[in-house]
Amino acid sequence: MRKTALYGALIFLSALFVAPFVWTLITALKSQSDLVAFPPVMWPETWHWENFAEAWGKQPFNTFLKNSTIVVVLSTIGQLFSSSLVAFGFARFRFWGRDPLFILLLATMMIPWDVKMIPLYMEFNALGWINTLKPLIVPAWFGEAFFIFLLRQYIMTIPMEIDEAARMDGANSWQIYWRIHLPLMAPALVLVGTFHFMNAWNDYLGPLIFLNDQSTYTLPLGLALFKGLHETDVTSIAAVTIILCLPPLVLFFLAQRYIMDSALGSSVKG
């Protein structure tokens, strides 16, 4: 009975999380008459799969997809490289002020985006980066406090004897980082890459602030174009939303083996 109740509760909670996605999918397949019908039509008589292609063609989503892909790929590479490199320095090097500096780094996580928004805009405007993709890519190449903390904790679980053996063989610090620690950090790097991918892929506020020209829009900004002053194209919004949800879902299912890795869980506890 206990096992049955547990599975029943899990199925109920799963249904609550899946219900909005299912409703969005059904909305994307409705006709305009089904959409405005009262009482609401749960299951339309005819499934309009052509709504996906029509919605994609109503706006230059190929351009938006290209911009989002550039931002996500380049920023993810930068985030993985910079965060892992800084984490390696904090975990393996002993220098004066290391611990206070690390605490200061962690303290930056308490600064909300609303506080940094205007200074960042002023900085990027002075650099001439407004209306380009640089504000969405370059900051990732300087690391992020949470990811640095996560990777540092993971590196600290790797025995120091590995570094010492590599130094005895003539390896320098860069070679130890590049050839030893990066391969050993694969589960943690997959987790960091997945988190950053989802953040960059779904980011709306950043592109909204820094991008003005429609040719530089990313997918979330392109999706917002369906909402006009006097009317909203609900069917197109639902159809494109379903398309936008697919890459993060595929990535999560491919990476969940690493995300749930027990070694990663023990590193976070450490």
BAKOL-981327 format. One record per residue: residue number from 1; x, y, z of N, C-alpha, C in turn; residue in three letters. Coordinates in steps of 0.02 Angstrom, whole numbers. Each point is the difference from the previous one (the first is absolute). Last residue first. Layout:
N
i,n_east,n_north,n_up,ca_east,ca_north,ca_up,c_east,c_north,c_up,aa
NUM,X,Y,Z,X,Y,Z,X,Y,Z,ala
...
***
This chain:
270
i,n_east,n_north,n_up,ca_east,ca_north,ca_up,c_east,c_north,c_up,aa
270,1512,900,-29,65,19,28,10,74,2,gly
269,-192,-93,-101,-4,-5,74,65,20,32,lys
268,-7,-10,-232,-40,56,22,-6,-1,77,val
267,106,-179,-105,42,59,-3,-38,61,24,ser
266,-109,-209,-16,45,1,57,44,62,-1,ser
265,-145,-36,-181,-38,13,60,44,3,61,gly
264,94,-61,-204,-15,71,0,-39,18,62,leu
263,46,-225,-36,61,36,17,-12,75,3,ala
262,-172,-144,-70,9,-1,72,63,37,22,ser
261,-155,53,-220,59,-38,19,12,4,75,asp
260,-172,101,-151,-17,-40,59,59,-41,25,met
259,22,136,-193,-28,45,50,-14,-38,65,ile
258,73,-115,-193,54,36,33,-26,44,56,tyr
257,-156,-118,-128,45,-51,29,57,34,37,arg
256,-152,128,-129,-24,-16,67,43,-52,35,gln
255,12,104,-231,49,15,53,-21,-23,69,ala
254,-135,-27,-201,66,-26,-18,50,8,57,leu
253,-217,88,23,-4,-73,-1,67,-31,-19,phe
252,-18,236,-3,-6,-26,68,-2,-76,0,phe
251,2,111,-208,64,7,34,-3,-29,70,leu
250,-199,11,-125,46,-51,-28,66,2,36,val
249,-154,165,59,-24,-66,22,47,-55,-25,leu
248,39,225,-69,18,-12,71,-23,-68,25,pro
247,-59,55,-228,73,-7,12,19,-8,73,pro
246,-237,35,-57,28,-65,-20,76,-4,13,leu
245,-154,194,31,10,-44,58,37,-64,-18,cys
244,-65,167,-163,54,25,42,14,-46,60,leu
243,-183,-47,-144,64,-10,-36,59,22,43,ile
242,-215,39,84,13,-72,-1,67,-13,-35,ile
241,-77,220,-4,21,-19,67,17,-74,4,thr
240,-95,87,-196,71,15,4,27,-17,70,val
239,-232,-31,-34,38,-43,-46,75,12,5,ala
238,-151,137,125,2,-69,26,43,-44,-44,ala
237,-38,220,-73,41,0,61,8,-70,28,ile
236,-146,30,-181,70,4,-21,47,1,60,ser
235,-231,3,44,18,-63,-32,74,0,-21,thr
234,-97,200,88,10,-52,51,24,-65,-31,val
233,5,261,-63,-5,-62,-38,16,-59,46,asp
232,-102,255,55,55,-47,13,-13,-64,-38,thr
231,-75,286,-4,-17,-71,-2,63,-43,11,glu
230,1,242,12,-73,-11,0,-19,-74,-1,his
229,231,76,6,-34,49,43,-74,-16,6,leu
228,163,-207,-52,-7,68,-24,-37,45,48,gly
227,145,-242,-16,-45,36,45,-1,73,-22,lys
226,140,-159,-105,-69,-21,-14,-50,37,45,phe
225,240,23,19,-28,40,-55,-72,-19,-16,leu
224,145,-114,162,-39,56,26,-30,43,-55,ala
223,148,-180,-52,-64,-26,24,-44,57,26,leu
222,221,49,-62,-42,-12,-58,-68,-27,19,gly
221,160,28,168,-24,65,-23,-44,-8,-62,leu
220,102,-196,85,-50,27,47,-27,68,-20,pro
219,175,-96,-137,-65,-34,-4,-51,26,51,leu
218,189,173,-72,4,-72,15,-71,-29,1,thr
217,102,228,-137,-42,-30,51,17,-74,9,tyr
216,89,172,-158,42,-29,53,-40,-35,53,thr
215,-99,115,-187,46,-48,-30,46,-32,51,ser
214,-154,177,54,-33,-65,-5,46,-53,-30,gln
213,82,214,146,-13,-17,-69,-29,-71,-5,asp
212,68,85,211,-53,43,-26,-20,-18,-71,asn
211,133,-100,242,-12,-8,-71,-59,44,-22,leu
210,80,-22,232,59,15,-40,-12,-1,-75,phe
209,-173,-46,170,34,62,19,53,19,-50,ile
208,-123,-203,-25,-48,56,-3,34,66,14,leu
207,122,-206,22,-9,23,-70,-48,59,-5,pro
206,24,-86,219,63,23,-27,-6,23,-72,gly
205,-188,-102,106,13,68,24,65,28,-28,leu
204,-70,-227,-46,-42,50,-33,20,71,19,tyr
203,96,-278,-1,9,69,23,-42,48,-41,asp
202,32,-248,-19,-64,28,22,5,74,20,asn
201,193,-124,-75,-52,-15,-49,-66,35,18,trp
200,186,10,149,11,41,-59,-55,-10,-52,ala
199,-7,-131,198,-5,71,18,7,45,-62,asn
198,31,-233,-24,-70,16,12,-10,74,17,met
197,220,-79,-30,-37,-4,-63,-73,19,11,phe
196,138,-19,188,12,62,-37,-37,-1,-66,his
195,-13,-194,134,-31,57,34,8,65,-41,phe
194,110,-192,-79,-73,-7,-6,-35,59,32,thr
193,234,-15,21,-19,16,-68,-75,-4,-11,gly
192,88,-66,209,8,72,-10,-22,20,-70,val
191,3,-230,46,-51,33,40,3,76,-10,leu
190,167,-128,-101,-64,-12,-33,-57,34,37,val
189,212,5,98,-3,45,-58,-64,-10,-39,leu
188,45,-143,182,-15,68,24,-5,48,-59,ala
187,63,-224,-49,-69,4,26,-20,70,23,pro
186,229,-30,-79,-52,-8,-51,-72,2,28,ala
185,237,23,98,-57,42,16,-58,-9,-48,met
184,212,-110,-27,-30,-25,62,-62,40,20,leu
183,129,67,-192,-35,-65,-11,-33,-27,63,pro
182,120,203,27,-57,9,-45,-34,-67,-16,leu
181,202,3,131,-60,20,36,-60,9,-47,his
180,214,-69,-93,-21,-43,55,-68,20,28,ile
179,115,116,-182,4,-71,-17,-27,-46,54,arg
178,3,245,20,-28,-16,-66,-4,-75,-12,trp
177,95,92,206,-70,21,-9,-29,-28,-64,tyr
176,226,-39,40,-39,-36,51,-74,18,-8,ile
175,152,116,-132,-8,-68,-24,-41,-42,49,gln
174,55,221,61,-46,0,-55,-13,-71,-26,trp
173,162,33,170,-68,10,25,-51,-2,-56,ser
172,221,-137,-50,-11,64,34,-73,8,18,asn
171,163,-230,-32,-57,39,-23,-4,66,38,ala
170,161,-192,26,19,59,-37,-58,43,-25,gly
169,10,-204,146,11,-19,-70,16,60,-44,asp
168,-56,29,227,61,-40,0,18,-22,-70,met
167,-203,111,33,56,47,6,67,-38,0,arg
166,-198,-126,2,8,33,-65,58,49,2,ala
165,-61,-108,199,30,-49,-46,11,33,-69,ala
164,-112,127,162,70,-9,19,35,-49,-47,glu
163,-232,35,-25,38,59,-20,74,-9,14,asp
162,-143,-168,76,1,0,-73,40,59,-27,ile
161,-42,-22,233,55,-42,-23,3,-3,-76,glu
160,-176,108,124,57,42,-16,58,-40,-26,met
159,-265,-75,-24,60,-4,44,57,43,-25,pro
158,-261,58,-35,51,-37,-37,64,-1,42,ile
157,-194,122,66,-9,-71,14,52,-43,-37,thr
156,-15,238,-29,27,-15,67,-10,-73,20,met
155,-92,89,-203,72,-9,-5,30,-19,67,ile
154,-231,54,-8,14,-63,-34,75,-14,-3,tyr
153,-75,205,88,-17,-55,45,15,-68,-32,gln
152,26,189,-134,52,-2,51,-13,-57,49,arg
151,-162,45,-164,58,-35,-28,57,-3,51,leu
150,-196,118,62,-17,-71,-14,61,-38,-24,leu
149,20,235,31,-7,-36,64,-12,-74,-11,phe
148,1,136,-189,67,-4,28,-1,-38,66,ile
147,-206,49,-98,34,-53,-37,72,-9,24,phe
146,-126,177,93,-30,-65,18,36,-57,-34,phe
145,65,224,-54,18,-20,68,-27,-69,18,ala
144,73,68,-248,-57,16,42,11,-32,68,glu
143,159,82,-237,-22,-45,52,-61,25,37,gly
142,114,94,-198,31,20,63,-25,-40,59,phe
141,-79,-15,-229,71,-19,-3,38,24,62,trp
140,-233,51,-42,8,-71,18,72,-22,0,ala
139,-66,223,-71,1,-10,73,9,-73,21,pro
138,-19,55,-239,63,16,32,-1,-10,76,val
137,-201,-29,-141,52,-52,-7,60,14,44,ile
136,-196,143,-27,-28,-64,20,53,-56,-1,leu
135,46,228,-70,-19,1,71,-28,-66,26,pro
134,60,21,-236,57,-2,46,-21,3,74,lys
133,-132,15,-214,-6,-59,42,55,-3,53,leu
132,-108,234,-99,41,-56,-25,-8,-58,48,thr
131,-95,218,36,-28,-24,-63,47,-49,-36,asn
130,128,136,175,-73,-4,-1,-23,-17,-71,ile
129,231,39,70,-24,-68,-9,-76,-5,-2,trp
128,177,184,41,-30,-5,-66,-28,-69,-15,gly
127,103,96,207,43,-42,-43,-27,-5,-71,leu
126,-122,117,165,64,35,-7,48,-39,-45,ala
125,-204,-99,56,-13,56,-44,65,40,-12,asn
124,1,-176,155,-2,-26,-68,-14,55,-51,phe
123,-2,60,229,66,-25,-19,2,-24,-72,glu
122,-206,69,94,44,57,-9,70,-22,-23,met
121,-155,-168,55,-21,35,-61,47,59,-14,tyr
120,30,-115,201,22,-40,-57,-19,33,-66,leu
119,-75,101,202,73,6,-10,26,-40,-59,pro
118,-232,-25,51,16,67,-26,76,10,-6,ile
117,-77,-210,92,-26,11,-67,21,68,-29,met
116,39,-106,225,54,3,-50,-23,22,-68,lys
115,-154,-28,183,51,48,21,54,9,-53,val
114,-171,-163,-29,-29,67,-5,50,54,20,asp
113,50,-234,23,9,25,-69,-27,72,-6,trp
112,84,-81,243,-51,-18,-49,14,32,-68,pro
111,167,-82,203,-18,61,-36,-51,-18,-54,ile
110,108,-162,142,-56,33,34,-21,64,-35,met
109,188,-135,-66,-62,-35,-18,-60,33,33,met
108,227,66,43,-29,31,-59,-65,-34,-22,thr
107,139,-81,179,-46,54,20,-32,34,-61,ala
106,170,-167,-24,-66,-29,15,-50,54,19,leu
105,221,68,-37,-29,-25,-62,-69,-29,12,leu
104,125,66,185,-24,58,-37,-32,-20,-66,leu
103,104,-167,124,-62,21,34,-29,61,-35,ile
102,207,-73,-74,-51,-48,-20,-67,17,33,phe
101,188,127,58,-19,14,-69,-54,-47,-24,leu
100,94,-34,215,-43,60,-2,-23,17,-71,pro
99,149,-185,19,-65,-13,30,-45,62,3,asp
98,226,21,-84,-41,-44,-42,-70,-9,29,arg
97,204,133,74,-66,28,-11,-46,-44,-41,gly
96,252,-53,-29,-24,44,53,-68,30,-19,trp
95,66,-240,-97,27,67,-5,-33,44,53,phe
94,12,-264,-118,-1,32,66,33,69,-6,arg
93,-130,-187,-180,53,48,16,-10,29,69,phe
92,-157,-161,-93,67,-29,1,56,49,19,arg
91,-245,50,-16,4,-65,32,72,-24,9,ala
90,-58,208,-111,-21,3,70,9,-67,36,phe
89,49,11,-232,45,43,37,-18,3,74,gly
88,-142,-118,-147,64,-35,9,49,41,40,phe
87,-202,100,-63,-11,-49,53,64,-40,13,ala
86,1,151,-178,0,36,64,-9,-49,57,val
85,-15,-91,-214,68,25,11,5,36,67,leu
84,-211,-77,-75,42,-56,20,71,23,14,ser
83,-154,159,-80,-20,-23,67,45,-57,24,ser
82,31,85,-221,19,49,51,-17,-25,70,ser
81,-58,-138,-189,72,11,4,18,46,59,phe
80,-229,-44,-46,34,-61,21,75,12,9,leu
79,-132,177,-86,-16,-14,70,36,-62,26,gln
78,21,60,-229,34,47,44,-13,-14,73,gly
77,-117,-128,-159,72,-15,-3,39,45,47,ile
76,-226,48,-23,9,-63,37,73,-20,-1,thr
75,-64,187,-127,-2,15,72,9,-63,42,ser
74,-10,-22,-237,59,38,20,0,14,75,leu
73,-190,-113,-91,61,-39,-10,61,37,26,val
72,-213,110,8,2,-58,44,67,-37,-6,val
71,-43,186,-145,5,21,70,9,-60,46,val
70,-39,-42,-228,66,33,9,10,18,73,ile
69,-210,-86,-60,51,-52,-3,70,30,11,thr
68,-184,147,-15,-1,-38,63,53,-53,1,ser
67,-26,121,-200,26,43,53,1,-37,67,asn
66,-97,-111,-183,72,8,-11,31,42,56,lys
65,-233,-22,-2,32,-63,19,75,4,-8,leu
64,-130,180,-74,0,-3,73,34,-63,25,phe
63,-31,23,-231,50,48,24,5,-1,76,thr
62,-166,-130,-96,65,-29,-19,57,46,22,asn
61,-227,68,26,27,-42,54,64,-36,-19,phe
60,-157,205,-81,64,-28,-24,34,-43,54,pro
59,-272,19,-19,55,44,20,66,-31,-25,gln
58,-198,-108,-56,-29,66,9,52,52,21,lys
57,34,-244,-32,9,42,-58,-27,71,8,gly
56,-22,-171,169,72,11,-11,12,48,-58,trp
55,-221,-70,46,24,45,52,74,16,-9,ala
54,-98,-157,-146,-26,67,-12,25,50,52,glu
53,55,-228,24,36,30,-57,-24,71,-13,ala
52,-112,-119,169,71,9,18,38,33,-56,phe
51,-229,-62,-27,8,61,39,73,13,18,asn
50,-92,-197,-113,31,52,-42,10,65,38,glu
49,-113,-193,88,73,-3,7,35,53,-42,trp
48,-248,-43,102,31,42,-52,76,2,11,his
47,-224,-167,60,65,23,24,36,37,-55,trp
46,-272,-42,56,53,-6,-50,65,28,29,thr
45,-187,-9,140,-19,-54,-46,55,-12,-52,glu
44,57,95,250,-28,22,-64,-15,-59,-45,pro
43,9,20,272,28,-39,-54,-30,22,-66,trp
42,-56,129,187,60,-33,25,35,-39,-55,met
41,-159,227,4,6,-66,-31,65,-32,23,val
40,-163,196,127,63,-17,-35,0,-72,-26,pro
39,-239,123,21,55,-15,46,62,-24,-37,pro
38,-39,136,-130,-20,-2,70,-61,-46,6,phe
37,223,70,-184,-64,-32,16,-13,4,75,ala
36,197,73,-134,-45,50,29,-67,-30,21,val
35,171,-135,-100,35,39,50,-46,48,36,leu
34,-69,-135,-185,6,-39,62,30,41,56,asp
33,-10,98,-213,-68,-8,28,1,-41,64,ser
32,200,28,-121,-19,63,31,-69,-5,31,gln
31,135,-227,-14,-17,51,-48,-21,63,37,ser
30,176,-184,105,-70,20,-8,-7,49,-59,lys
29,205,-98,100,-31,-41,-52,-72,18,-13,leu
28,138,102,172,37,10,-63,-33,-37,-58,ala
27,-82,-29,220,-16,67,-25,33,13,-67,thr
26,54,-198,115,-68,-3,-27,-21,67,-29,ile
25,207,-8,108,2,-40,-62,-69,-4,-31,leu
24,18,103,210,31,42,-52,2,-37,-67,thr
23,-75,-119,188,-49,49,-20,27,47,-55,trp
22,147,-157,95,-51,-34,-40,-52,50,-25,val
21,164,79,148,30,-16,-64,-51,-33,-46,phe
20,-64,47,223,6,61,-41,31,-13,-69,pro
19,-21,-190,152,-64,28,-24,8,64,-41,ala
18,174,-126,124,-6,-13,-72,-62,35,-29,val
17,50,8,236,54,33,-37,-9,-7,-75,phe
16,-153,-108,144,-5,72,10,53,38,-40,leu
15,6,-236,4,-55,24,-42,-8,75,7,ala
14,153,-109,140,25,3,-69,-53,27,-47,ser
13,-61,-38,223,44,58,-5,28,7,-71,leu
12,-131,-190,45,-41,61,5,43,63,-8,phe
11,108,-210,8,-37,8,-63,-42,64,0,ile
10,112,-58,199,48,20,-52,-34,11,-67,leu
9,-129,-84,180,18,70,11,49,25,-53,ala
8,-59,-227,-5,-57,42,-16,14,74,9,gly
7,161,-158,65,-3,6,-72,-59,42,-22,tyr
6,19,-42,230,57,38,-23,-2,10,-76,leu
5,-161,-139,101,-13,71,16,57,44,-25,ala
4,27,-232,-21,-53,23,-44,-15,74,11,thr
3,151,-106,145,29,8,-66,-51,26,-50,lys
2,-74,-53,216,43,58,2,31,14,-68,arg
1,-131,-193,28,-41,60,0,43,63,0,met
***
